[in-house]
Amino acid sequence: MSSTLNESMIDTNQRASAHAVKIPGLIFCSGQTPMDSTGTLVPGDIKAQCISNLTDVLKAAGSSWDKVVKVNIYLKSMGDFAAMNELLPDPKPARTCIQAGGLPHDVDVEIEAIAAV
């Protein structure tokens, strides 16, 4: 049995999927971009905004970064690879990081996560 989660603190505009799907023991968080709850691109450190959005989803699902087992990171430019690795909270989860063109709203990064609950 699964349940879906949509966290109001995060972009709910034009979302075609749930922010997360929770099954017994695990939560699968959809990719987060650097958008606020109105769907506006947040200026400044966009990678940090993605982490913040994921933190909100994890918290709403009863989890946290210390329970994240895997992240998938999609970067517009692999030039951001080292900076992205530094930004991931400890303990660092397993991760895949790839260069991806054509991210939603032409953002530079999208991050998704799988965590225990």
Contacts in CASP RR format, 6 or more apart in sequence:
PFRMAT RR
TARGET T0000
AUTHOR 0000-0000-0000
METHOD contacts of the structure
MODEL  1
MSSTLNESMIDTNQRASAHAVKIPGLIFCSGQTPMDSTGTLVPGDIKAQC
ISNLTDVLKAAGSSWDKVVKVNIYLKSMGDFAAMNELLPDPKPARTCIQA
GGLPHDVDVEIEAIAAV
1 23 0 8 1.000
1 24 0 8 1.000
2 21 0 8 1.000
2 22 0 8 1.000
2 23 0 8 1.000
3 21 0 8 1.000
3 22 0 8 1.000
4 18 0 8 1.000
4 20 0 8 1.000
4 21 0 8 1.000
4 22 0 8 1.000
5 18 0 8 1.000
5 19 0 8 1.000
5 20 0 8 1.000
5 21 0 8 1.000
5 22 0 8 1.000
5 27 0 8 1.000
5 57 0 8 1.000
5 60 0 8 1.000
5 61 0 8 1.000
6 12 0 8 1.000
6 15 0 8 1.000
6 18 0 8 1.000
6 19 0 8 1.000
7 19 0 8 1.000
7 20 0 8 1.000
7 56 0 8 1.000
7 57 0 8 1.000
7 60 0 8 1.000
8 37 0 8 1.000
9 37 0 8 1.000
9 53 0 8 1.000
9 56 0 8 1.000
10 19 0 8 1.000
10 32 0 8 1.000
10 35 0 8 1.000
10 36 0 8 1.000
10 37 0 8 1.000
10 53 0 8 1.000
10 56 0 8 1.000
10 57 0 8 1.000
11 33 0 8 1.000
11 35 0 8 1.000
11 36 0 8 1.000
11 37 0 8 1.000
11 38 0 8 1.000
11 39 0 8 1.000
11 53 0 8 1.000
12 37 0 8 1.000
12 39 0 8 1.000
13 35 0 8 1.000
13 38 0 8 1.000
13 39 0 8 1.000
14 39 0 8 1.000
17 30 0 8 1.000
18 30 0 8 1.000
19 29 0 8 1.000
19 30 0 8 1.000
19 32 0 8 1.000
19 57 0 8 1.000
19 60 0 8 1.000
20 27 0 8 1.000
20 28 0 8 1.000
20 29 0 8 1.000
20 30 0 8 1.000
20 57 0 8 1.000
20 60 0 8 1.000
20 61 0 8 1.000
21 27 0 8 1.000
21 28 0 8 1.000
22 28 0 8 1.000
22 61 0 8 1.000
22 117 0 8 1.000
25 116 0 8 1.000
25 117 0 8 1.000
26 114 0 8 1.000
26 115 0 8 1.000
26 116 0 8 1.000
26 117 0 8 1.000
27 57 0 8 1.000
27 58 0 8 1.000
27 61 0 8 1.000
27 62 0 8 1.000
27 63 0 8 1.000
27 114 0 8 1.000
27 115 0 8 1.000
27 116 0 8 1.000
27 117 0 8 1.000
28 112 0 8 1.000
28 114 0 8 1.000
29 54 0 8 1.000
29 57 0 8 1.000
29 58 0 8 1.000
29 61 0 8 1.000
29 112 0 8 1.000
29 113 0 8 1.000
29 114 0 8 1.000
29 115 0 8 1.000
30 57 0 8 1.000
30 112 0 8 1.000
31 54 0 8 1.000
31 72 0 8 1.000
31 110 0 8 1.000
31 111 0 8 1.000
31 112 0 8 1.000
31 113 0 8 1.000
32 50 0 8 1.000
32 53 0 8 1.000
32 54 0 8 1.000
32 57 0 8 1.000
32 110 0 8 1.000
32 111 0 8 1.000
32 112 0 8 1.000
33 50 0 8 1.000
33 53 0 8 1.000
33 103 0 8 1.000
33 104 0 8 1.000
33 105 0 8 1.000
33 107 0 8 1.000
33 109 0 8 1.000
33 110 0 8 1.000
34 41 0 8 1.000
34 42 0 8 1.000
34 46 0 8 1.000
34 47 0 8 1.000
34 49 0 8 1.000
34 50 0 8 1.000
34 53 0 8 1.000
34 107 0 8 1.000
34 108 0 8 1.000
34 109 0 8 1.000
35 41 0 8 1.000
35 42 0 8 1.000
35 49 0 8 1.000
35 53 0 8 1.000
35 105 0 8 1.000
35 107 0 8 1.000
36 42 0 8 1.000
36 49 0 8 1.000
41 105 0 8 1.000
41 107 0 8 1.000
42 49 0 8 1.000
46 107 0 8 1.000
46 108 0 8 1.000
46 109 0 8 1.000
47 80 0 8 1.000
47 83 0 8 1.000
47 84 0 8 1.000
47 87 0 8 1.000
47 108 0 8 1.000
47 109 0 8 1.000
47 111 0 8 1.000
48 87 0 8 1.000
50 109 0 8 1.000
50 110 0 8 1.000
50 111 0 8 1.000
51 87 0 8 1.000
51 88 0 8 1.000
51 89 0 8 1.000
51 111 0 8 1.000
54 111 0 8 1.000
54 112 0 8 1.000
54 113 0 8 1.000
55 64 0 8 1.000
55 65 0 8 1.000
58 64 0 8 1.000
58 65 0 8 1.000
58 67 0 8 1.000
58 68 0 8 1.000
58 113 0 8 1.000
58 115 0 8 1.000
61 115 0 8 1.000
61 117 0 8 1.000
62 117 0 8 1.000
63 115 0 8 1.000
63 116 0 8 1.000
63 117 0 8 1.000
64 115 0 8 1.000
65 89 0 8 1.000
65 115 0 8 1.000
66 89 0 8 1.000
66 91 0 8 1.000
67 115 0 8 1.000
67 116 0 8 1.000
67 117 0 8 1.000
68 89 0 8 1.000
68 93 0 8 1.000
68 113 0 8 1.000
68 114 0 8 1.000
68 115 0 8 1.000
69 93 0 8 1.000
69 94 0 8 1.000
69 114 0 8 1.000
69 115 0 8 1.000
69 116 0 8 1.000
70 93 0 8 1.000
70 94 0 8 1.000
70 95 0 8 1.000
70 96 0 8 1.000
70 113 0 8 1.000
70 114 0 8 1.000
71 88 0 8 1.000
71 93 0 8 1.000
71 94 0 8 1.000
71 95 0 8 1.000
71 96 0 8 1.000
71 111 0 8 1.000
71 112 0 8 1.000
71 113 0 8 1.000
71 114 0 8 1.000
72 95 0 8 1.000
72 96 0 8 1.000
72 97 0 8 1.000
72 98 0 8 1.000
72 111 0 8 1.000
72 112 0 8 1.000
72 113 0 8 1.000
73 84 0 8 1.000
73 95 0 8 1.000
73 96 0 8 1.000
73 97 0 8 1.000
73 98 0 8 1.000
73 109 0 8 1.000
73 110 0 8 1.000
73 111 0 8 1.000
74 97 0 8 1.000
74 98 0 8 1.000
74 99 0 8 1.000
74 100 0 8 1.000
74 103 0 8 1.000
74 109 0 8 1.000
74 110 0 8 1.000
74 111 0 8 1.000
75 81 0 8 1.000
75 84 0 8 1.000
75 97 0 8 1.000
75 98 0 8 1.000
75 99 0 8 1.000
75 100 0 8 1.000
75 108 0 8 1.000
75 109 0 8 1.000
76 99 0 8 1.000
76 100 0 8 1.000
76 101 0 8 1.000
76 102 0 8 1.000
76 103 0 8 1.000
76 107 0 8 1.000
76 108 0 8 1.000
76 109 0 8 1.000
77 99 0 8 1.000
77 108 0 8 1.000
78 99 0 8 1.000
80 108 0 8 1.000
80 109 0 8 1.000
81 97 0 8 1.000
84 97 0 8 1.000
84 109 0 8 1.000
85 92 0 8 1.000
85 97 0 8 1.000
88 95 0 8 1.000
93 113 0 8 1.000
100 110 0 8 1.000
103 109 0 8 1.000
103 110 0 8 1.000
104 110 0 8 1.000
END
